[in-house]
Amino acid sequence: MITFKVIYTFEKGVTVTEEVEAENKSEVIGSIKDLEGFVELTCTEGHYHRFDFADVKLVTITE
């Protein structure tokens, strides 16, 4: 398993970073494509976040 960082960017430069373990980047992309409505996650800093995926302006995935 590889650990990927998924960075959700909102207006005014606000970001939330989530770490996801997956076999490859394609698996992570597939799971992001399925997101809609409200997303709940704990970020890399341990903070709980709940947001509407429609408010996300950019998603970045890195290893």
Secondary structure as UniProt FT lines:
FT   STRAND          2..9
FT   HELIX           11..13
FT   STRAND          15..22
FT   HELIX           25..33
FT   STRAND          38..42
FT   TURN            44..45
FT   STRAND          48..52
FT   HELIX           53..55
FT   STRAND          58..62
//
